[in-house]
Amino acid sequence: MILAAYSRGQASIETKLIKGSMAAIGMGYKQILPLCPPEVDVACHNGPDSSTISGPADVTAQFVAELSAKGIFAKTVPSANIAYHSRYIAAAGSNLLQMLKKVIKNPRLRSERWVSTSVPQEDWNNAAAKYCSPEYQTNNLLNPVLFEETSRMIPNNAILIEIAPRGLLQAILKRSVSPDCFNISLTKKGDGNVIHLLQTIGKLYIEGCTPDIKALYPKVELPVTAGTPMLSQLVEWMHLQEW
């Protein structure tokens, strides 16, 4: 997974691309699509009232300013000057495919719980969409993110864990999935991510998950070596209440 993500970034910076930009828009993709200039693509279908556009930096910036002037939420988002999930990233496809073939040598069948956001549901049974393959991951980079369509398939009472550099999807999830769902991000923007991760694991435990806490710590070899300090003196009863 880490090498696939690294390959994606490497292909993006090694391929000669136009100076692009992306922006979050407070409108669904069906509403924003007719308003977009010819040079701008809808990159992400986030939800009924949220989408992300992608295109040349100058055209996108001008379009964002026009939308803002009309009172429509529009804000440029950091994308390293790359117009991801648009026609302008197409040149990186061949480079990424070759890199991923070295990383994903044995494509694995997608599980039934893997709801794809890069392939329309009617195409899920196609060979290219049935496996976690170099072709599937390359397709993910080059095409729009169909999150709104896919979020409708998430069942009620689901636990949704966002694994990303920061919890960018949390606000979208709250508006897109059932209120019965539990949404949480493993990381947050800024410092204190270790504490945040441990708190997240605790919240998942409260929700009924059984995280393997031992995986966070070095394996304890028994018997322990001589000189290992005792813990018993660190644990005492608190006699604050009388019964």
Buried (B, 14 or more C-beta within 10 A) or exposed (E): EEEBEEBBEBBBEEBEBBEBBBBBBBBBBEBBBEBBEEBBBBBBBBBBBBBBBBBBBEBBBEBBEEBEEEEBBBEBEEBEBBBBBBEBBEBBBEBBBEBBBEBBEEBEEBEEEEBBBBBEBEEEEEEEBBBBBBBBBBBBBBBBBBBBBBBEEBEEEEEBEBEEEBBBBBEBBEEBBEEEBBBBBBBBEEEEBEEBBEEBBEEBEEEEEEEEEEEEEEEEEEEEEEEEEEEEEEEEEEEEEEE
